[in-house]
């Protein structure tokens, strides 16, 4: 099972995320902020308050929004294939 070891706000809607499989890098979340729980994250002041839940080991925000590590890893891989 994949887990997130650390995450930090970079800029706009970009996070830097380190996975427990050794992968790390930037992920742009902007196009994933859909639905009521993610709506508040469109405010960068709230989005920047990202943290890693120590029990679930995924990224979370104070309003209860979160993304599964597997989803973030897939998004990371898609975005890095586009760059390469």
ABEGO torsion letter per residue (X at the ends): XBBBABBBBABEABBBBBBAAGBBEBBBAAAABBEAAAAAAABAAAAAABBBBAAAGBBBBAAGBBBBAAAAAAAAAAAAAAAX
